[in-house]
Amino acid sequence: MHNVILPFHLFPNVAWWQQAQQATEVQIDIHENWVKQSHRSRFDIVGANGVQQLSIPTVKKTRKTLRDVEISYSENWPVLHWRSITSAYNRSPYFEYYGFAIEQLFATKPKYLIDLNLKALEWCYDKLQLPFQVNISASYLHPIDLDFRQQEIPYNDTTYYQVFDEKLGFKPNLSVLDVLFNCGPESAGVLR
């Protein structure tokens, strides 16, 4: 077991959770510089037409450090994201158990991206009941051996039922939402 620094993703993907489960402590650096085109403000789901990346719009002038990034509500993205999630997962076995909470999470309309990411992470952590500890940094974290802020997180192949398996084949390393909606209480085992 070891300590690891993971990026503060919104609904982290399977690789993120796999790496976290191998650690005794997960550190998240909210004082790092903003990284464009990253999963800090995005997450991937799979719908009838394939993998879809949902992105939270941010206020450009606030993009300095991650903790300063404000969410833009100039578009009605919470409703659009909810519709995409509903379309993708309303036929999944556990959508009725988890869907409402995700809709409510988007409806809270937090000002800062870190607040949305933190609420999403706490919700996922609660549903998965995983044994590792997550710590949010009080200041910039200096690099350690297992620091994935600026590099791709290794992914270990894992498969499970997905709603559109027959049509599209299995799509790997999606958001943890895909695992939760499809596997429910068995999600933690799937992520191992």
C-alpha positions in Angstrom: 0.0 0.0 0.0 1.1 3.5 -0.7 0.1 7.2 -1.0 -1.0 8.5 -4.3 -1.8 12.0 -5.7 -4.8 11.8 -8.0 -6.4 14.6 -10.1 -9.6 16.0 -8.8 -11.9 14.6 -11.5 -15.6 15.0 -11.8 -17.1 11.5 -11.4 -13.7 9.9 -11.7 -13.2 7.1 -14.3 -12.6 3.4 -13.5 -8.7 3.9 -13.7 -8.9 6.6 -11.0 -10.8 4.3 -8.7 -8.6 1.3 -9.4 -5.5 3.4 -8.5 -7.2 4.8 -5.4 -8.1 1.3 -4.1 -4.4 0.3 -4.2 -3.5 3.3 -1.9 -3.7 3.8 1.8 -4.2 7.5 1.2 -5.4 9.4 -1.8 -4.3 13.0 -1.9 -6.1 15.6 -4.1 -4.4 18.9 -4.9 -6.9 21.7 -5.3 -4.0 24.2 -5.5 -2.6 22.9 -8.8 -2.7 25.0 -11.9 -5.8 24.7 -14.1 -5.3 22.0 -16.7 -7.3 22.5 -20.0 -9.1 19.7 -21.7 -8.9 17.4 -18.6 -11.4 15.3 -16.7 -11.4 17.9 -13.9 -14.5 19.3 -15.5 -15.6 16.4 -17.7 -16.7 12.8 -17.5 -17.5 10.1 -20.0 -20.7 8.1 -20.3 -21.9 5.7 -23.0 -25.2 6.1 -24.8 -26.9 4.7 -27.8 -24.5 6.5 -30.1 -21.3 5.6 -28.3 -19.1 7.3 -25.7 -20.2 10.8 -24.9 -18.1 13.4 -23.0 -20.1 15.7 -20.7 -18.3 18.9 -19.9 -19.0 21.5 -17.2 -18.5 25.0 -18.7 -16.2 27.2 -16.7 -15.6 31.0 -16.4 -12.5 31.6 -18.4 -11.1 34.5 -16.4 -11.1 32.3 -13.2 -9.0 29.5 -14.7 -5.7 30.0 -12.7 -5.6 27.3 -10.0 -8.2 24.6 -9.7 -9.6 26.0 -6.5 -10.4 29.3 -8.2 -12.3 27.9 -11.2 -15.9 29.1 -11.3 -18.7 27.2 -13.1 -20.6 29.1 -15.9 -24.3 28.9 -15.9 -24.8 31.0 -19.1 -26.1 27.7 -20.6 -28.5 25.4 -18.9 -25.9 22.6 -18.8 -27.4 20.9 -15.6 -30.6 20.1 -17.5 -28.7 19.1 -20.7 -26.3 16.8 -18.7 -29.2 15.3 -16.8 -31.0 14.5 -20.1 -27.9 12.9 -21.5 -27.5 10.7 -18.4 -31.2 9.8 -18.4 -31.0 8.9 -22.1 -27.9 6.8 -21.6 -28.9 5.0 -18.3 -32.6 5.0 -17.8 -32.7 1.3 -18.9 -29.8 0.4 -16.6 -30.6 -1.8 -13.6 -29.8 0.8 -10.9 -30.8 4.1 -12.5 -33.9 4.3 -10.3 -31.7 4.0 -7.2 -29.0 6.5 -8.1 -30.4 8.8 -10.8 -32.4 11.2 -8.5 -29.3 12.0 -6.5 -27.3 13.0 -9.6 -30.1 15.2 -10.8 -30.2 16.9 -7.4 -26.4 17.3 -7.4 -26.6 19.2 -10.6 -29.5 21.3 -9.3 -27.4 22.6 -6.4 -25.6 24.9 -8.8 -22.4 25.4 -6.8 -20.3 28.5 -7.7 -16.9 26.7 -7.8 -15.9 23.6 -9.7 -14.1 22.1 -6.7 -17.4 22.2 -4.8 -19.2 20.3 -7.5 -16.3 17.8 -7.8 -16.2 17.4 -4.0 -20.0 16.7 -3.7 -19.7 14.2 -6.6 -16.7 12.5 -5.0 -18.4 12.3 -1.6 -21.5 10.8 -3.2 -19.5 8.2 -5.1 -17.4 7.4 -2.1 -20.5 6.8 0.0 -22.1 4.6 -2.6 -19.0 2.5 -3.2 -18.1 2.1 0.5 -14.3 1.9 -0.2 -11.6 1.5 2.5 -9.2 4.2 1.4 -8.9 7.7 2.8 -9.2 10.9 0.6 -7.5 14.1 1.7 -7.9 17.5 0.0 -4.7 19.5 0.1 -4.4 22.7 2.2 -1.6 23.9 -0.1 0.2 22.9 -3.3 1.4 19.3 -3.1 5.0 18.6 -4.2 5.3 15.6 -6.5 5.7 12.1 -5.1 6.4 8.8 -6.8 2.8 8.1 -7.6 1.6 11.5 -8.8 -1.0 11.4 -11.6 -1.9 15.1 -11.9 0.0 15.5 -15.2 -0.1 11.9 -16.6 -2.6 9.3 -17.6 -3.7 7.0 -14.9 -3.0 3.3 -15.8 -6.1 1.3 -16.5 -6.5 -2.4 -15.7 -9.0 -4.2 -17.9 -12.2 -4.9 -16.3 -15.6 -5.7 -17.8 -19.2 -5.6 -16.6 -22.6 -5.4 -18.2 -23.3 -2.1 -20.0 -26.8 -1.1 -21.4 -25.5 -0.8 -25.0 -23.1 -3.8 -24.9 -24.9 -5.7 -27.7 -25.0 -2.7 -30.0 -21.6 -1.1 -29.3 -19.5 -3.6 -27.5 -18.0 -2.9 -24.1 -16.6 0.6 -23.6 -13.8 0.7 -21.1 -12.7 3.3 -18.5 -15.8 5.4 -18.3 -17.0 7.5 -15.4 -17.8 5.7 -12.2 -21.5 6.6 -13.0 -21.4 3.9 -15.7 -20.4 1.3 -13.2 -22.8 2.4 -10.5 -25.8 2.5 -12.8 -25.0 -0.9 -14.3 -23.7 -2.8 -11.3 -25.2 -1.1 -8.2 -24.0 -2.6 -4.9 -21.5 -4.8 -6.8 -19.6 -1.7 -8.2 -16.8 -1.8 -5.6 -16.0 -5.4 -6.5 -16.0 -4.5 -10.2 -13.6 -1.6 -9.6 -11.2 -3.9 -7.9 
